[in-house]
Amino acid sequence: MKYLDEFRDPVLARWLLDAIRRRVSRPRTIMEVCGGQTHSLLRHGLVEELAGSVELVHGPGCPVCVTPAEDIDLACRLAQRPQTMVASFGDMLRVPGNFGSLLEARMGGNVRLVYSPLEAVALAARQPQLEVVFFAVGFETTAPATALAALHAQERQVSNFSLLVSHVRVQPAMEQIAEAPGHSIEGFLAAGHVCTVAGFASYLPFVERYGMPVVVTGFEPVDLLWGILECVRQIESGQARVANCYGRSVRRDGNAQALDLVEQVYEICDRPWRGLGVIPRGGLRLRPEFAALDARQRFASCHVSVTSPAPAHPPTECAQECRAGEVLAGRLRPDACPAFGTRCTPEAPLGAPMVSAEGACAAYYRYRLAGTAGSSA
């Protein structure tokens, strides 16, 4: 298959692995930012293949995982409000807040899985007696789709539709990680999907400020190994620049049409990230002209007046046992958590990274603990 099979070529992957091993003078530490990259690295056995040459630190690149528990709690309360439906993507339904998940809020509430924000707008148009709230999560990758839904609802005058916005921006989180004292990261693999929308020009001042290379990569084995090799080359030569190793999808300035949609509907704001705290300029919020679509304003009383669902497990117990915050910040490898694979599994997760399809804990459970990892090299 064009643009796929050639990036899974085992001969080329082996050549790249050997080139990386030859190039390092000592073990190097690189953070891959995207959860999709984490899953691919583990699925193809590349973490093991690179052991002793490159340590791959897994970053907070799972938007579902970094959605604050308080936002999930609000979504659950809204779902229990009379004549109100909360719609979101499948992964988001299972992620626990402080008092349970949206999946659990279905008991006595109205929660709907949808595959796109426009589907939620259509639900609202067909059922004018319901308030339909779309729980909008994701990085820059999904923001254009929710912006389009906002414009569509506004143009069609669908007055019973609103957005609970929890969009986050990747680069400010990378900046916070780069500024954290005592970190060992020497370079970053930037998220290919995000850069497809946002481009990579904004990373130019990043590499100048922090002196670490940023390499844009895709998600297949050859994509990732090519990106790691480029990162290693720069580290070993004392350089720091932006490199695009995902040229078949990413351009310097991104997708102009998608960025225009986001610019119309959203403005940059400070945003809390689960496990990382409030990140300056780390999120998006609706512009004032779209205030009528802002669920936080429309249902402000729900912050206090609607009963929360019963907790699936005591919040204090989860907070003490789950170390998801350290995993999301790249300070703890998932399988080093005492609860990993015992008290915390995909069937009974304590934290968000074990729930999401892009979560690092779920990746380690699937490809390490379950013993299904294989190598493309």
C-alpha positions in Angstrom: 0.0 0.0 0.0 1.5 3.3 -1.1 2.8 5.5 1.8 2.3 2.6 4.3 4.1 -0.7 3.3 7.4 1.1 2.6 7.3 2.6 6.1 7.1 -0.9 7.6 10.0 -2.3 5.6 11.9 -4.6 8.0 15.2 -4.3 6.0 15.1 -0.5 6.2 14.0 -0.6 9.8 17.0 -2.8 10.7 19.4 -0.5 8.8 18.0 2.5 10.7 18.4 0.7 14.0 22.0 -0.1 13.3 22.7 3.5 12.2 21.3 4.7 15.5 23.4 2.3 17.5 26.5 3.3 15.6 25.8 7.0 16.0 25.4 7.2 19.8 28.4 7.8 21.9 26.4 7.0 25.1 22.7 6.3 25.8 20.5 9.2 24.8 17.1 10.2 26.2 14.4 11.3 23.8 10.7 12.1 24.5 8.0 11.1 22.0 5.1 13.4 22.7 2.3 11.6 21.0 0.5 8.6 22.5 0.1 7.1 19.0 3.8 7.1 18.7 4.2 5.4 22.1 1.8 2.6 21.0 3.6 2.1 17.7 7.1 2.0 19.4 5.9 -0.7 21.8 3.8 -2.6 19.2 6.8 -3.0 16.9 9.3 -3.8 19.6 11.4 -0.7 19.0 11.7 0.3 22.7 13.4 -3.1 23.4 15.5 -2.8 20.2 16.8 0.6 21.2 17.6 -0.3 24.8 21.1 0.7 25.7 21.2 3.2 22.9 18.2 5.4 23.3 15.8 5.7 26.2 12.4 6.7 25.0 10.5 8.8 27.6 6.7 8.8 27.0 5.1 12.3 27.1 1.6 13.6 27.8 0.5 13.0 24.2 -2.9 11.5 25.0 -5.6 14.3 25.0 -8.2 12.1 26.7 -5.7 11.3 29.5 -4.8 15.0 30.2 -8.5 16.1 30.3 -9.0 17.4 33.9 -11.1 15.3 36.2 -13.1 18.4 37.1 -14.2 18.7 33.4 -15.3 15.1 33.4 -17.2 15.6 36.7 -19.0 18.6 35.1 -19.9 16.5 32.0 -21.3 13.8 34.3 -23.4 16.4 36.2 -24.7 17.8 32.9 -25.6 14.2 31.7 -27.8 13.9 34.8 -29.6 17.2 34.2 -33.2 16.7 33.0 -33.6 17.0 29.2 -29.9 17.1 28.6 -27.6 14.8 26.6 -23.8 14.8 26.7 -22.1 13.4 23.6 -18.5 12.7 23.2 -16.0 10.2 21.7 -15.7 6.6 22.9 -12.5 6.9 24.9 -13.8 9.9 26.7 -16.7 8.0 28.1 -14.5 5.6 30.1 -12.0 8.0 31.6 -12.7 8.5 35.4 -13.2 11.9 37.0 -13.2 12.3 40.7 -16.5 10.6 41.0 -16.7 8.2 38.2 -16.9 8.3 34.4 -19.5 9.3 31.8 -20.1 5.6 31.1 -21.1 5.3 34.8 -23.2 8.5 34.5 -25.4 6.7 32.0 -27.1 5.2 35.0 -29.7 7.9 35.5 -28.2 10.1 32.9 -28.2 10.7 29.1 -24.8 10.0 27.5 -24.2 9.4 23.8 -21.2 8.1 21.9 -20.6 10.0 18.7 -18.0 9.8 16.0 -17.8 13.5 15.1 -18.9 16.9 16.5 -21.2 17.4 13.5 -23.1 14.2 14.5 -23.8 15.9 17.9 -25.1 19.0 16.1 -27.4 16.8 14.0 -28.7 15.1 17.2 -29.6 18.5 18.6 -31.3 19.6 15.4 -33.5 16.4 15.4 -34.4 16.6 19.1 -35.1 20.3 19.9 -36.6 19.3 23.3 -33.1 18.2 24.4 -30.0 20.3 25.3 -27.2 18.5 23.5 -23.7 19.2 24.9 -20.7 18.0 23.0 -17.7 17.3 25.3 -14.9 18.7 23.0 -11.5 17.3 23.9 -8.3 16.8 22.0 -5.2 18.6 20.7 -4.9 20.9 17.7 -5.8 17.8 15.6 -9.5 17.8 16.6 -10.0 21.5 17.3 -10.9 22.3 13.6 -13.7 19.7 13.7 -15.3 21.2 16.8 -14.8 24.7 15.4 -16.7 23.6 12.3 -19.5 22.2 14.5 -19.7 25.5 16.3 -20.0 27.5 13.0 -22.5 25.0 11.7 -24.7 25.2 14.8 -24.5 29.0 14.7 -25.4 29.2 11.0 -28.3 26.8 11.3 -29.5 28.4 14.6 -29.4 25.2 16.5 -30.0 26.9 19.8 -30.1 23.7 21.9 -26.5 22.7 21.1 -23.4 23.7 23.1 -19.8 22.8 23.6 -18.0 21.9 26.8 -14.5 22.8 25.6 -11.5 21.1 27.0 -9.1 21.4 24.0 -5.4 21.6 24.8 -2.3 22.7 22.9 0.8 20.5 22.8 3.7 22.9 22.5 3.1 24.8 25.9 3.2 21.4 27.6 6.5 20.6 25.9 7.8 23.9 27.2 6.8 23.1 30.7 8.5 19.8 30.5 11.7 21.4 29.0 11.7 23.9 31.9 11.2 21.3 34.7 14.3 21.0 36.9 16.3 17.8 36.8 14.8 16.3 33.6 17.1 14.2 31.4 15.4 14.8 28.0 17.8 15.7 25.2 15.4 15.9 22.3 11.7 15.6 21.3 9.8 13.7 18.7 6.9 16.0 17.8 3.4 14.7 17.2 2.9 14.2 13.5 -0.9 14.5 13.6 -0.8 17.8 15.5 1.8 19.2 13.1 -0.3 18.2 10.1 -2.8 20.8 11.3 -0.5 23.3 13.1 2.7 23.0 11.1 6.1 23.1 12.8 7.2 26.8 12.3 6.4 27.5 16.0 9.1 25.1 17.1 11.8 27.3 15.6 12.0 29.6 18.7 11.5 26.5 20.9 14.8 24.9 19.8 16.6 28.2 20.1 15.3 28.7 23.7 15.9 25.2 25.0 18.7 24.0 22.9 17.1 20.7 22.1 16.2 19.3 18.7 12.5 18.8 17.7 11.9 16.2 15.0 8.4 15.8 13.5 7.7 12.1 12.9 4.9 9.8 11.7 3.8 6.6 13.3 5.1 3.7 11.3 8.4 1.9 12.3 10.5 3.6 9.6 8.9 7.0 10.4 9.9 6.7 14.0 13.4 5.3 13.5 14.1 7.9 10.9 13.0 10.6 13.4 15.1 9.1 16.2 18.2 8.8 14.0 17.8 12.5 13.0 17.4 13.5 16.7 20.4 11.4 17.7 22.5 13.0 14.9 21.7 16.4 16.2 22.4 15.6 19.8 25.7 13.9 19.1 26.8 16.9 17.0 25.7 19.5 19.5 23.0 20.9 17.2 19.4 21.9 17.9 17.0 22.5 15.0 13.6 21.6 13.8 13.5 18.7 11.3 10.5 17.4 9.4 10.7 13.6 8.9 7.0 13.3 8.1 7.0 15.3 4.9 4.3 13.3 3.2 1.8 14.8 5.6 3.3 17.8 7.3 4.1 21.3 5.9 5.9 24.1 7.7 2.8 26.2 8.2 0.3 23.4 8.6 -3.2 23.4 7.1 -4.3 26.9 6.5 -8.0 26.1 6.2 -8.1 24.1 9.4 -6.1 26.8 11.3 -8.5 29.5 10.0 -11.5 27.6 11.4 -9.8 27.4 14.8 -8.9 31.1 14.7 -12.5 32.0 14.0 -14.0 30.1 16.9 -11.3 29.8 19.6 -8.8 31.9 21.4 -5.8 30.7 23.4 -6.1 30.5 27.2 -4.4 29.0 30.2 -5.7 25.4 30.7 -5.4 22.8 33.5 -3.8 19.5 32.3 -4.4 16.4 34.3 -1.1 15.5 36.0 0.6 18.7 34.9 -1.4 21.5 36.5 -2.4 24.7 34.8 -0.3 25.3 31.7 0.0 28.9 30.5 -1.5 29.2 27.0 -2.0 25.5 27.2 -5.6 25.4 25.9 -8.4 26.9 23.8 -11.7 28.5 24.7 -14.6 29.8 22.7 -14.3 33.4 21.6 -16.8 35.9 23.2 -18.9 35.9 20.0 -19.6 32.2 20.5 -20.6 32.6 24.2 -24.1 31.3 23.5 -22.5 27.9 22.6 -20.4 27.7 25.8 -21.8 25.0 28.1 -19.8 26.4 31.0 -21.8 29.6 30.8 -25.1 28.1 29.8 -25.2 25.6 32.7 -23.2 27.5 35.3 -25.5 26.4 38.0 -24.6 22.8 37.3 -21.2 23.4 39.0 -23.0 23.1 42.3 -26.6 22.2 41.9 -26.7 18.8 40.2 -25.9 15.7 42.2 -22.8 13.9 41.1 -22.9 10.2 40.3 -21.8 7.8 43.0 -18.0 7.2 42.9 -16.8 4.0 41.3 -14.1 3.9 44.0 -13.2 6.4 46.7 -11.4 9.4 45.2 -8.8 9.5 48.0 -7.8 5.9 47.4 -7.4 6.5 43.7 -5.3 9.6 44.3 -3.0 7.8 46.6 -2.5 4.7 44.5 -2.6 6.0 41.0 0.5 7.8 39.8 -0.8 8.8 36.4 0.4 12.4 36.8 4.0 11.2 36.9 3.4 9.0 33.9 1.9 11.8 31.9 4.9 14.1 32.8 7.3 11.5 31.6 8.8 11.0 35.2 7.6 7.4 35.6 7.5 4.5 33.2 4.0 2.8 33.4 5.3 -0.6 34.4 7.2 1.0 37.3 3.9 2.0 39.0 3.1 -0.4 41.9 -0.5 -0.6 40.8 0.3 -1.4 37.1 -1.3 -4.7 36.0 -2.7 -5.6 39.4 -4.9 -2.9 40.9 -4.9 -1.0 37.6 -5.9 -2.8 34.4 -7.9 -1.7 31.2 -10.9 -3.5 32.7 -10.6 -1.7 36.0 -8.4 1.4 35.5 -7.4 3.7 38.3 -6.2 6.4 36.0 -6.8 7.9 32.5 -3.6 6.5 30.8 -4.9 3.0 31.3 -8.2 3.8 29.7 -7.4 5.6 26.4 -6.3 3.9 23.2 -3.4 6.4 23.3 -2.6 6.1 27.0 1.0 4.9 27.9 -0.2 2.6 30.6 -2.6 0.9 28.2 0.2 0.5 25.7 2.5 -1.1 28.3 -0.3 -3.4 29.5 -1.2 -4.5 25.9 2.3 -4.9 24.5 4.4 -5.7 27.6 2.3 -7.4 30.3 0.0 -9.2 27.8 3.1 -10.3 25.9 1.9 -9.3 22.4 4.8 -7.0 21.4 6.4 -7.9 18.2 9.3 -6.4 16.2 9.2 -5.0 12.7 13.0 -4.7 12.7 
